Amino acid sequence: MALGKSQSGDLLDASGPSDGARNVMQYEIRNELPAAPRPRKLASMNVLRICTLALLLAGLVRAEEPVAVNAYFSKDDTHWPAVEKTLDAAAAKYPRLRLSKIDIDTPVGYKLLRALESLNDTQTGDLTVTVEHVTLTSKGERRDVETYLPSAIERALGLAGIKGKKPADAAAYAAEIFGAGATATPDGAADPDRDDAFFRVKLNGQIAGWVVNAYRKIECPVCSDAQFLIAVKSPTLTIVDMRPVRELEIRGVKADDAVTRPFLAQVKGRAASDGEKRIDVLSGATKTTTAYQIAINEVLQELQKREKQ
């Protein structure tokens, strides 16, 4: 039995017949009516239509699945009224949201909060909001709920446009990094298991290095895919620059320069001969920046092979 608070503030009690019980009741009601005779010749056609309709409906149902948003609050928290207003506005705007408000000052609410901590092995705050599998907390000066809640909701609803490979101008990037007049020519087919595009760079008729448009799809539905351009100098295969194509985000909000610059700078000067190495990932963008780490290692390994060809 799930307990919480509805948008009106009433305690929710998920009692009543289960989905299975409702299905059985519906089945029994339907079967009280005699089946209409059906011509044999049309039976297979009707079955095909029914199956097609069922598949279409199943796709619609998956696309419109509800998104659970649970807010764990205390009435004594002076920040709660503003957050509640944001939650109510989102629930009114997006009918798919299933909003529950859980008062942690009640025995039931306190138990649910402790259960959340045990289940996710995470610390909660004075105010905690879960959006599907994403947990946001606010405590003291750290106000993650207020900062990241709107973007977390949009991502869970699939509205953020954070997936897929974006166009990138490798030629312009090559000219900027290697110098005016540098050209970037596509170099063979990419690895079928990865979506990387390799460009051989020449300057004044001489091989200068490589530009790679690297892309890694991330299965996490609320995480931005990883895509970046990377410039590598020949013949040492040393990284001279790396630039995001999909902007780096921290919990759904664009990371500022104070965060992105050190992250990108840490790979400059690294050579393929150094072998696989770890990078310092960004808290709040762990999956995306870990994908960077994997892609950088794989790109350098691939360039070593291509240099020998």
Backbone as numpy.savetxt, mean C-alpha at the origin, in Angstrom:
# Nx Ny Nz CAx CAy CAz Cx Cy Cz
-18.33 -12.58 19.44 -19.18 -11.40 19.44 -18.29 -10.18 19.44
-18.50 -9.26 18.46 -17.68 -8.06 18.35 -18.40 -6.92 19.06
-17.69 -6.21 19.93 -18.26 -5.10 20.66 -17.54 -3.83 20.26
-18.28 -2.75 20.15 -17.68 -1.46 19.82 -18.74 -0.40 19.91
-18.47 0.75 19.31 -19.46 1.82 19.29 -19.77 2.19 17.86
-21.03 2.40 17.59 -21.44 2.82 16.27 -21.18 4.30 16.09
-21.49 4.81 14.89 -21.27 6.23 14.66 -22.12 7.08 15.60
-23.24 6.57 16.04 -24.08 7.32 16.95 -23.59 7.22 18.39
-22.59 6.38 18.64 -22.03 6.24 19.98 -22.63 5.10 20.76
-23.58 4.35 20.16 -24.19 3.22 20.86 -23.26 2.04 20.85
-23.32 1.22 21.90 -22.50 0.02 21.96 -23.02 -0.98 20.95
-22.10 -1.49 20.14 -22.47 -2.45 19.11 -22.43 -3.86 19.67
-23.44 -4.67 19.34 -23.49 -6.07 19.75 -23.77 -6.89 18.51
-22.76 -7.60 18.01 -22.91 -8.35 16.76 -23.59 -9.68 17.04
-24.78 -9.64 17.64 -25.54 -10.87 17.86 -26.51 -11.06 16.72
-27.27 -12.17 16.75 -28.19 -12.46 15.67 -27.68 -13.60 14.84
-28.46 -14.01 13.84 -28.08 -15.18 13.03 -26.81 -14.92 12.26
-25.98 -15.93 12.18 -24.75 -15.83 11.41 -25.05 -15.83 9.93
-24.01 -15.55 9.11 -24.19 -15.59 7.66 -24.67 -16.96 7.22
-24.08 -17.99 7.83 -24.48 -19.35 7.46 -25.93 -19.61 7.78
-26.38 -19.12 8.97 -27.77 -19.33 9.36 -28.70 -18.59 8.42
-28.34 -17.36 8.06 -29.19 -16.61 7.14 -29.28 -17.31 5.80
-28.17 -17.84 5.32 -28.19 -18.56 4.04 -29.11 -19.76 4.10
-29.08 -20.49 5.22 -29.94 -21.66 5.36 -31.39 -21.24 5.33
-31.76 -20.15 6.07 -33.14 -19.68 6.09 -33.59 -19.27 4.70
-32.71 -18.55 3.97 -33.07 -18.14 2.63 -33.27 -19.36 1.73
-32.45 -20.36 1.92 -32.54 -21.58 1.10 -33.87 -22.27 1.35
-34.26 -22.35 2.63 -35.50 -23.04 2.98 -36.71 -22.28 2.43
-36.69 -20.95 2.46 -37.81 -20.17 1.94 -37.93 -20.37 0.44
-36.79 -20.32 -0.25 -36.84 -20.50 -1.70 -37.40 -21.87 -2.08
-37.03 -22.87 -1.30 -37.45 -24.22 -1.65 -38.88 -24.53 -1.28
-39.62 -23.60 -0.67 -41.03 -23.82 -0.43 -41.83 -23.65 -1.72
-41.24 -22.98 -2.71 -41.92 -22.77 -3.98 -41.57 -23.89 -4.95
-42.53 -24.38 -5.70 -42.23 -25.45 -6.66 -41.36 -24.93 -7.78
-40.43 -25.74 -8.19 -39.54 -25.36 -9.28 -40.29 -25.37 -10.59
-40.08 -24.32 -11.39 -40.75 -24.24 -12.68 -40.07 -25.17 -13.67
-40.84 -25.81 -14.54 -40.23 -26.70 -15.54 -39.34 -25.90 -16.48
-38.27 -26.52 -16.88 -37.30 -25.83 -17.74 -37.01 -26.71 -18.96
-37.09 -26.14 -20.17 -36.78 -26.94 -21.37 -35.36 -27.46 -21.32
-35.16 -28.70 -21.70 -33.85 -29.32 -21.67 -32.85 -28.58 -22.54
-33.28 -28.07 -23.70 -32.35 -27.45 -24.62 -31.77 -26.15 -24.06
-32.53 -25.49 -23.19 -32.06 -24.21 -22.67 -31.32 -24.34 -21.35
-31.28 -25.55 -20.79 -30.69 -25.73 -19.46 -29.23 -25.31 -19.43
-28.42 -25.77 -20.40 -26.99 -25.44 -20.38 -26.76 -23.96 -20.58
-27.60 -23.33 -21.44 -27.45 -21.90 -21.68 -27.77 -21.11 -20.41
-28.83 -21.52 -19.70 -29.20 -20.81 -18.48 -28.14 -20.97 -17.41
-27.56 -22.18 -17.31 -26.50 -22.41 -16.34 -25.31 -21.51 -16.63
-24.97 -21.37 -17.92 -23.87 -20.51 -18.31 -24.14 -19.07 -17.93
-25.38 -18.61 -18.16 -25.72 -17.23 -17.82 -25.65 -17.00 -16.32
-26.14 -17.98 -15.57 -26.13 -17.85 -14.12 -24.70 -17.80 -13.60
-23.84 -18.66 -14.14 -22.44 -18.68 -13.71 -21.75 -17.36 -14.04
-22.02 -16.84 -15.25 -21.41 -15.57 -15.65 -21.86 -14.44 -14.74
-23.18 -14.41 -14.45 -23.71 -13.38 -13.56 -23.10 -13.49 -12.17
-22.94 -14.73 -11.70 -22.37 -14.93 -10.37 -20.94 -14.42 -10.30
-20.16 -14.66 -11.36 -18.77 -14.18 -11.39 -18.72 -12.66 -11.41
-19.61 -12.05 -12.20 -19.64 -10.59 -12.25 -20.01 -10.00 -10.90
-21.02 -10.60 -10.26 -21.44 -10.12 -8.95 -20.35 -10.31 -7.92
-19.63 -11.43 -8.02 -18.54 -11.68 -7.07 -17.47 -10.62 -7.20
-17.17 -10.20 -8.44 -16.19 -9.15 -8.65 -16.64 -7.82 -8.07
-17.94 -7.53 -8.24 -18.47 -6.29 -7.68 -18.42 -6.30 -6.17
-18.73 -7.45 -5.58 -18.71 -7.56 -4.12 -17.31 -7.35 -3.59
-16.30 -7.98 -4.26 -14.92 -7.81 -3.81 -14.50 -6.35 -3.91
-14.93 -5.69 -5.02 -14.53 -4.30 -5.21 -15.17 -3.39 -4.18
-16.34 -3.78 -3.66 -17.06 -2.94 -2.72 -17.03 -3.50 -1.31
-16.03 -4.27 -0.97 -15.95 -4.81 0.37 -15.83 -3.69 1.39
-16.48 -3.82 2.55 -16.40 -2.76 3.57 -14.99 -2.62 4.13
-14.67 -1.43 4.58 -13.38 -1.13 5.19 -13.63 -0.82 6.66
-13.03 -1.62 7.54 -13.24 -1.46 8.97 -12.34 -0.36 9.54
-12.95 0.57 10.25 -12.22 1.63 10.95 -12.66 1.60 12.41
-11.72 1.35 13.30 -12.02 1.26 14.73 -11.25 2.35 15.48
-11.97 3.15 16.24 -11.35 4.23 17.01 -11.43 3.90 18.49
-10.28 3.84 19.14 -10.19 3.57 20.57 -9.89 4.90 21.25
-10.86 5.43 22.03 -10.75 6.78 22.54 -11.12 6.85 24.02
-10.74 7.97 24.61 -11.18 8.31 25.96 -11.90 9.65 25.89
-13.03 9.74 26.58 -13.79 10.99 26.57 -13.00 12.13 27.23
-12.00 11.78 28.02 -11.19 12.80 28.68 -10.10 13.36 27.77
-9.91 12.74 26.60 -8.88 13.20 25.67 -9.38 14.44 24.94
-8.71 15.56 25.11 -9.17 16.81 24.49 -9.03 16.79 22.96
-8.22 15.84 22.45 -8.04 15.73 20.99 -9.17 14.93 20.33
-9.90 14.16 21.13 -10.89 13.24 20.56 -12.00 13.94 19.79
-12.61 15.04 20.25 -13.71 15.65 19.48 -13.34 15.98 18.04
-12.14 16.51 17.82 -11.73 16.86 16.46 -11.55 15.60 15.61
-10.95 14.56 16.20 -10.77 13.31 15.46 -12.12 12.66 15.18
-13.02 12.70 16.14 -14.35 12.14 15.92 -15.06 12.84 14.77
-14.90 14.14 14.68 -15.51 14.89 13.59 -14.94 14.45 12.24
-13.62 14.22 12.19 -12.99 13.74 10.96 -13.50 12.36 10.58
-13.63 11.48 11.56 -14.12 10.12 11.31 -15.57 10.13 10.82
-16.41 10.94 11.46 -17.81 11.00 11.06 -17.95 11.54 9.64
-17.14 12.53 9.30 -17.18 13.10 7.95 -16.75 12.06 6.92
-15.71 11.29 7.23 -15.24 10.24 6.32 -16.29 9.16 6.14
-16.94 8.76 7.24 -17.98 7.73 7.16 -19.16 8.20 6.33
-19.49 9.49 6.42 -20.58 10.03 5.62 -20.20 10.12 4.14
-18.93 10.40 3.88 -18.46 10.55 2.50 -18.27 9.20 1.81
-17.80 8.20 2.59 -17.48 6.89 1.99 -18.37 5.82 2.64
-19.45 5.42 1.99 -20.38 4.43 2.57 -19.74 3.08 2.89
-18.60 2.79 2.26 -17.95 1.49 2.52 -17.30 1.42 3.89
-17.07 2.56 4.52 -16.44 2.55 5.84 -17.39 1.98 6.88
-16.87 1.11 7.72 -17.63 0.56 8.85 -16.94 1.07 10.12
-17.48 2.16 10.65 -16.84 2.87 11.75 -17.36 2.40 13.10
-16.45 2.05 13.98 -16.79 1.69 15.35 -15.98 2.58 16.29
-16.65 3.13 17.30 -15.99 3.96 18.31 -16.00 3.20 19.63
-14.85 2.99 20.19 -14.70 2.13 21.36 -14.16 2.96 22.52
-14.96 3.13 23.54 -14.60 3.92 24.71 -13.70 3.07 25.62
-12.44 3.45 25.71 -11.49 2.62 26.47 -11.63 2.83 27.98
-12.49 3.76 28.37 -12.74 3.96 29.80 -13.77 2.99 30.36
-14.41 2.23 29.47 -15.36 1.20 29.90 -14.63 -0.13 30.01
-15.13 -1.06 30.83 -14.46 -2.38 30.96 -14.34 -3.10 29.62
-15.41 -3.06 28.83 -15.38 -3.75 27.54 -14.37 -3.09 26.59
-14.40 -1.76 26.52 -13.48 -1.04 25.65 -12.03 -1.26 26.04
-11.77 -1.28 27.34 -10.40 -1.50 27.81 -9.90 -2.89 27.40
-10.78 -3.89 27.52 -10.40 -5.25 27.12 -10.11 -5.32 25.62
-10.92 -4.63 24.82 -10.70 -4.64 23.37 -9.38 -3.97 23.01
-9.03 -2.91 23.74 -7.75 -2.24 23.49 -6.58 -3.16 23.83
-6.67 -3.85 24.96 -5.62 -4.79 25.35 -5.53 -5.93 24.33
-6.67 -6.37 23.82 -6.67 -7.44 22.82 -5.99 -6.98 21.54
-6.21 -5.71 21.17 -5.55 -5.16 19.98 -4.03 -5.17 20.16
-3.57 -4.78 21.33 -2.14 -4.77 21.60 -1.55 -6.16 21.52
-2.26 -7.14 22.04 -1.77 -8.52 22.02 -1.77 -9.08 20.61
-2.83 -8.77 19.86 -2.97 -9.32 18.51 -1.90 -8.77 17.57
-1.67 -7.49 17.60 -0.73 -6.85 16.67 0.66 -6.65 17.24
0.86 -7.04 18.51 2.15 -6.87 19.17 2.65 -5.44 18.99
1.76 -4.49 19.29 2.11 -3.09 19.11 1.63 -2.28 20.30
2.24 -1.13 20.49 1.82 -0.25 21.55 0.74 0.70 21.04
-0.27 0.93 21.88 -1.30 1.88 21.53 -0.99 3.22 22.18
-1.80 4.23 21.87 -1.56 5.55 22.43 -2.74 6.03 23.24
-2.74 7.31 23.57 -3.90 7.89 24.23 -5.11 7.80 23.30
-4.83 7.85 22.00 -5.86 7.71 20.97 -5.31 6.77 19.91
-6.09 5.75 19.58 -5.64 4.75 18.61 -6.75 4.52 17.58
-6.39 4.51 16.31 -7.35 4.24 15.24 -6.75 3.18 14.32
-7.52 2.14 14.04 -7.09 1.13 13.06 -7.92 1.29 11.79
-7.24 1.26 10.66 -7.88 1.28 9.35 -7.47 -0.01 8.67
-8.37 -1.00 8.71 -8.02 -2.35 8.28 -6.81 -2.82 9.10
-5.66 -3.07 8.44 -4.49 -3.60 9.16 -3.50 -2.51 9.56
-3.84 -1.26 9.29 -2.96 -0.15 9.63 -3.38 0.42 10.98
-2.41 0.57 11.89 -2.69 1.12 13.22 -1.99 2.46 13.38
-2.77 3.49 13.70 -2.26 4.84 13.95 -2.47 5.18 15.42
-1.48 5.80 16.03 -1.60 6.17 17.43 -1.17 7.62 17.64
-1.77 8.25 18.63 -1.38 9.60 19.03 -1.15 9.61 20.53
-0.04 10.20 20.92 0.28 10.31 22.34 1.24 11.47 22.54
0.87 12.38 23.44 1.71 13.53 23.68 1.85 14.38 22.43
3.10 14.71 22.06 3.33 15.55 20.89 3.28 14.77 19.58
3.35 13.45 19.64 3.28 12.64 18.41 1.81 12.41 18.07
1.35 13.02 16.97 -0.06 12.98 16.59 -0.23 12.27 15.25
0.09 10.99 15.19 -0.01 10.25 13.93 -1.45 10.10 13.45
-2.40 9.96 14.38 -3.80 9.82 13.97 -4.24 11.06 13.20
-4.03 12.22 13.77 -4.45 13.45 13.12 -3.71 13.69 11.80
-2.44 13.28 11.74 -1.62 13.55 10.55 -1.93 12.61 9.40
-2.10 11.32 9.70 -2.14 10.31 8.64 -3.50 9.67 8.41
-4.50 9.97 9.23 -5.80 9.28 9.11 -6.46 9.46 7.75
-6.59 10.67 7.19 -7.25 10.80 5.88 -6.58 9.98 4.78
-5.25 10.02 4.73 -4.56 9.27 3.67 -4.68 7.77 3.90
-4.68 7.31 5.15 -4.83 5.88 5.44 -6.20 5.38 4.97
-7.23 6.19 5.16 -8.58 5.81 4.72 -8.64 5.74 3.20
-8.09 6.74 2.53 -8.12 6.75 1.06 -7.36 5.56 0.49
-6.25 5.19 1.11 -5.48 4.04 0.64 -6.26 2.75 0.82
-6.90 2.60 1.98 -7.67 1.39 2.23 -8.84 1.25 1.27
-9.36 2.38 0.81 -10.45 2.38 -0.16 -9.96 2.25 -1.60
-8.66 2.29 -1.80 -8.10 2.18 -3.15 -8.20 3.45 -3.95
-8.21 4.60 -3.29 -8.41 5.88 -3.97 -7.12 6.69 -4.12
-6.01 6.18 -3.63 -4.81 7.01 -3.53 -3.93 6.99 -4.78
-4.15 6.10 -5.72 -3.32 6.05 -6.92 -1.87 5.76 -6.63
-1.61 4.78 -5.77 -0.24 4.50 -5.31 0.35 3.27 -5.98
-0.37 2.69 -6.94 0.07 1.46 -7.57 0.36 1.66 -9.05
1.26 0.82 -9.56 1.55 0.84 -10.98 2.81 1.62 -11.32
3.36 1.32 -12.49 4.60 1.95 -12.94 4.29 3.26 -13.65
4.98 4.33 -13.26 4.78 5.64 -13.85 5.80 5.90 -14.96
5.48 6.75 -15.92 6.46 7.09 -16.96 7.63 7.86 -16.37
8.80 7.63 -16.91 10.00 8.33 -16.43 10.88 8.64 -17.64
11.47 9.83 -17.67 12.29 10.28 -18.79 13.76 9.95 -18.51
14.18 8.77 -18.97 15.55 8.32 -18.73 16.56 9.18 -19.48
16.20 9.66 -20.67 17.13 10.46 -21.47 17.43 11.79 -20.79
16.40 12.45 -20.29 16.60 13.73 -19.60 17.41 13.54 -18.32
17.14 12.44 -17.62 17.87 12.14 -16.39 19.35 11.90 -16.69
19.62 11.15 -17.76 21.01 10.86 -18.14 21.76 12.15 -18.47
21.12 13.07 -19.21 21.77 14.33 -19.58 22.04 15.19 -18.34
21.13 15.14 -17.37 21.30 15.91 -16.14 22.46 15.37 -15.29
22.57 14.05 -15.20 23.55 13.45 -14.29 24.92 13.31 -14.96
24.94 12.88 -16.23 26.22 12.61 -16.89 26.74 13.80 -17.70
25.89 14.78 -17.95 26.32 15.96 -18.68 25.53 16.18 -19.96
25.47 17.44 -20.38 24.77 17.78 -21.62 25.34 16.99 -22.79
24.48 16.49 -23.63 24.91 15.68 -24.76 24.91 14.20 -24.49
24.73 13.79 -23.25 24.67 12.36 -22.93 23.41 11.75 -23.52
23.55 10.54 -24.05 22.41 9.83 -24.64 22.15 8.55 -23.85
20.88 8.16 -23.80 20.47 6.94 -23.10 19.76 6.03 -24.09
20.39 4.91 -24.39 19.84 3.96 -25.36 19.36 2.71 -24.65
18.11 2.27 -24.89 17.62 1.04 -24.26 18.56 -0.12 -24.54
18.83 -0.90 -23.51 19.80 -1.99 -23.62 19.11 -3.33 -23.38
18.65 -3.93 -24.47 18.11 -5.28 -24.39 16.85 -5.40 -23.57
16.39 -6.62 -23.46 15.15 -6.92 -22.74 15.43 -6.96 -21.24
14.42 -6.54 -20.48 14.53 -6.60 -19.02 14.28 -8.02 -18.54
14.70 -8.29 -17.33 14.44 -9.58 -16.70 12.93 -9.77 -16.62
12.39 -10.90 -17.14 10.93 -11.10 -17.13 10.34 -11.15 -15.74
11.15 -11.45 -14.72 10.64 -11.51 -13.35 10.65 -10.15 -12.66
11.22 -9.14 -13.33 11.29 -7.79 -12.75 10.90 -6.79 -13.82
10.46 -5.62 -13.40 10.05 -4.61 -14.36 11.04 -3.46 -14.36
12.30 -3.77 -14.69 13.36 -2.77 -14.75 13.71 -2.49 -16.21
13.95 -1.22 -16.53 14.36 -0.83 -17.88 15.79 -0.31 -17.81
16.69 -0.90 -18.63 18.11 -0.56 -18.60 18.46 0.31 -19.82
19.24 1.36 -19.58 19.67 2.26 -20.65 21.19 2.45 -20.55
21.85 2.22 -21.68 23.30 2.44 -21.73 23.55 3.91 -22.08
24.38 4.57 -21.29 24.61 6.00 -21.46 25.96 6.23 -22.14
25.95 7.10 -23.17 27.19 7.49 -23.84 27.32 9.00 -23.81
28.56 9.46 -23.70 28.86 10.89 -23.70 30.07 11.13 -24.60
29.89 11.95 -25.59 30.97 12.22 -26.57 31.45 10.93 -27.23
30.50 10.04 -27.51 30.82 8.79 -28.19 31.41 7.72 -27.31
31.63 8.02 -26.04 32.22 7.05 -25.12 31.18 6.55 -24.11
31.33 5.28 -23.73 30.43 4.73 -22.72 30.69 5.42 -21.39
29.63 5.98 -20.81 29.76 6.72 -19.55 29.15 5.97 -18.37
28.16 5.14 -18.66 27.53 4.41 -17.57 26.15 3.91 -17.91
25.30 3.86 -16.91 23.96 3.29 -17.07 22.93 4.14 -16.34
21.73 4.11 -16.88 20.55 4.60 -16.16 19.55 3.46 -16.13
18.98 3.22 -14.95 18.00 2.14 -14.80 16.73 2.72 -14.19
15.62 2.41 -14.83 14.30 2.74 -14.29 13.80 1.49 -13.56
13.97 1.48 -12.25 13.67 0.29 -11.44 12.28 0.40 -10.83
11.56 -0.71 -10.86 10.19 -0.74 -10.32 9.96 -2.05 -9.58
9.38 -1.95 -8.39 9.02 -3.13 -7.62 7.58 -2.97 -7.12
6.74 -3.91 -7.50 5.36 -3.92 -7.01 5.34 -4.42 -5.58
4.55 -3.78 -4.73 4.43 -4.16 -3.33 3.02 -4.66 -3.08
2.89 -5.86 -2.55 1.58 -6.48 -2.38 0.72 -5.76 -1.35
1.33 -5.14 -0.37 0.58 -4.40 0.65 -0.37 -3.40 -0.03
-1.70 -3.51 0.19 -2.65 -2.66 -0.54 -2.58 -1.19 -0.18
-2.02 -0.85 0.97 -1.96 0.56 1.38 -0.55 1.12 1.29
0.36 0.37 0.70 1.76 0.81 0.55 2.01 1.25 -0.88
2.73 2.34 -1.04 3.09 2.80 -2.37 4.12 1.85 -2.99
3.95 1.54 -4.29 4.95 0.76 -5.00 6.27 1.54 -5.03
7.36 0.83 -5.22 8.68 1.46 -5.26 9.12 1.64 -6.71
9.47 2.85 -7.08 9.99 3.11 -8.42 10.97 4.27 -8.35
12.15 4.07 -8.95 13.18 5.10 -8.91 14.10 4.98 -10.12
14.75 6.10 -10.44 15.82 6.11 -11.43 17.14 6.06 -10.69
18.08 5.29 -11.24 19.40 5.20 -10.62 20.46 5.32 -11.72
21.48 6.12 -11.44 22.57 6.34 -12.39 23.83 5.67 -11.87
24.47 4.87 -12.75 25.64 4.10 -12.36 26.77 4.37 -13.36
27.93 4.72 -12.82 29.09 5.09 -13.66 29.88 3.86 -14.07
30.28 3.83 -15.33 31.16 2.76 -15.84 32.60 3.27 -15.86
33.59 2.37 -15.78 33.47 0.90 -15.71 33.40 0.36 -14.29
33.44 1.27 -13.31 33.48 0.80 -11.91 32.12 0.38 -11.40
31.08 0.71 -12.16 29.69 0.43 -11.74 29.44 0.98 -10.33
29.70 2.27 -10.23 29.51 2.99 -8.98 28.26 3.86 -9.07
27.44 3.82 -8.05 26.21 4.62 -8.04 26.57 6.10 -7.85
26.08 6.93 -8.77 26.35 8.36 -8.67 25.09 9.16 -8.31
23.91 8.56 -8.48 22.68 9.26 -8.13 21.52 8.27 -8.07
20.53 8.61 -7.25 19.28 7.84 -7.19 18.14 8.83 -6.95
17.05 8.67 -7.68 15.95 9.63 -7.59 14.60 8.90 -7.66
13.71 9.14 -6.70 12.40 8.49 -6.75 11.58 8.94 -7.95
10.89 8.01 -8.57 9.88 8.34 -9.59 8.53 8.43 -8.88
8.23 7.40 -8.09 7.10 7.50 -7.16 7.64 8.12 -5.87
7.07 9.22 -5.47 7.60 9.94 -4.31 7.56 9.07 -3.06
8.55 9.24 -2.23 8.60 8.52 -0.97 7.59 9.11 0.01
6.90 8.24 0.72 5.87 8.66 1.66 6.10 8.02 3.02
5.74 8.75 4.05 5.75 8.23 5.41 4.30 8.12 5.87
3.85 6.89 6.03 2.46 6.62 6.43 1.46 7.38 5.55
1.74 7.39 4.26 0.81 7.97 3.32 0.97 9.45 3.05
1.92 10.09 3.71 2.16 11.53 3.50 3.54 11.71 2.90
3.65 12.58 1.88 4.93 12.79 1.21 6.03 13.14 2.21
7.14 12.42 2.12 8.27 12.67 3.02 8.96 13.96 2.60
9.37 14.77 3.58 10.03 16.02 3.25 11.50 15.77 2.93
12.18 16.82 2.45 13.57 16.69 2.01 14.50 16.26 3.14
14.19 16.68 4.36 15.04 16.32 5.49 15.08 14.82 5.71
14.05 14.11 5.23 13.98 12.65 5.35 14.53 11.97 4.11
14.13 12.46 2.93 14.50 11.77 1.69 15.98 11.94 1.32
16.55 13.12 1.58 17.95 13.34 1.18 18.91 12.35 1.81
18.89 12.16 3.14 19.81 11.18 3.73 19.55 9.75 3.24
18.27 9.45 3.02 17.95 8.10 2.54 18.57 7.84 1.17
18.43 8.80 0.26 18.95 8.64 -1.10 20.46 8.75 -1.13
21.03 9.61 -0.29 22.48 9.85 -0.32 23.28 8.66 0.17
22.66 7.78 0.96 23.43 6.69 1.57 23.97 5.69 0.55
23.40 5.66 -0.66 23.88 4.69 -1.65 24.91 5.27 -2.60
25.10 6.59 -2.59 26.06 7.20 -3.52 27.48 6.72 -3.20
28.20 6.39 -4.26 29.56 5.89 -4.10 29.64 4.39 -3.91
28.53 3.74 -3.79 28.55 2.28 -3.63 28.81 1.63 -4.98
29.67 0.62 -4.99 30.04 -0.08 -6.23 29.43 -1.47 -6.26
29.23 -1.97 -7.48 28.68 -3.32 -7.63 29.59 -4.34 -6.99
30.89 -4.07 -6.99 31.86 -5.02 -6.42 31.74 -5.12 -4.89
30.99 -4.20 -4.27 30.79 -4.27 -2.82 29.87 -5.42 -2.42
29.16 -5.99 -3.40 28.25 -7.09 -3.10 26.94 -6.58 -2.51
26.11 -7.52 -2.06 24.82 -7.14 -1.49 25.02 -6.39 -0.18
24.29 -5.31 -0.03 24.39 -4.51 1.19 23.00 -4.06 1.62
22.87 -3.81 2.91 21.63 -3.29 3.46 21.67 -1.76 3.43
20.48 -1.17 3.45 20.38 0.27 3.59 19.50 0.58 4.80
19.60 1.79 5.27 18.76 2.22 6.39 17.37 2.56 5.85
16.38 1.73 6.20 15.03 1.95 5.70 14.36 3.04 6.53
13.25 3.56 6.01 12.53 4.64 6.68 11.38 4.09 7.50
11.30 4.48 8.76 10.17 4.11 9.60 8.92 4.77 9.04
7.86 3.96 8.90 6.63 4.47 8.29 6.58 4.22 6.80
7.69 3.73 6.24 7.72 3.35 4.82 8.61 2.12 4.68
8.47 1.20 5.62 9.38 0.06 5.69 9.31 -0.82 4.45
8.12 -1.15 4.01 7.98 -2.05 2.85 8.53 -1.39 1.58
8.20 -0.13 1.39 8.66 0.57 0.18 10.17 0.70 0.16
10.76 1.14 1.26 12.20 1.36 1.27 12.99 0.04 1.33
12.37 -1.01 1.88 13.00 -2.33 1.79 13.02 -2.80 0.34
11.97 -2.47 -0.41 11.95 -2.79 -1.84 13.07 -2.06 -2.57
13.38 -0.85 -2.16 14.53 -0.12 -2.71 15.80 -0.94 -2.50
15.99 -1.40 -1.28 17.20 -2.16 -0.96 17.35 -3.38 -1.86
16.27 -4.12 -2.02 16.30 -5.33 -2.85 16.59 -4.96 -4.30
15.90 -3.92 -4.79 16.06 -3.53 -6.20 17.48 -3.05 -6.49
18.07 -2.28 -5.59 19.44 -1.79 -5.80 20.41 -2.95 -5.93
20.31 -3.91 -5.03 21.19 -5.09 -5.11 21.01 -5.83 -6.42
19.76 -6.01 -6.83 19.48 -6.77 -8.06 19.94 -6.00 -9.30
19.76 -4.69 -9.30 20.19 -3.88 -10.44 21.70 -3.95 -10.61
22.45 -3.82 -9.53 23.91 -3.87 -9.62 24.39 -5.24 -10.08
23.74 -6.29 -9.62 24.10 -7.64 -10.08 23.84 -7.79 -11.57
22.72 -7.26 -12.04 22.39 -7.35 -13.45 23.37 -6.54 -14.30
23.78 -5.38 -13.82 24.72 -4.55 -14.57 26.08 -5.23 -14.70
26.49 -5.97 -13.69 27.73 -6.72 -13.80 27.67 -7.71 -14.94
26.52 -8.36 -15.12 26.35 -9.31 -16.23 26.38 -8.58 -17.56
25.70 -7.44 -17.63 25.60 -6.73 -18.90 26.93 -6.10 -19.32
27.73 -5.70 -18.36 29.04 -5.12 -18.67 29.96 -6.15 -19.33
29.74 -7.42 -19.04 30.59 -8.48 -19.57 30.16 -8.90 -20.98
28.94 -8.51 -21.36 28.43 -8.94 -22.67 29.07 -8.15 -23.81
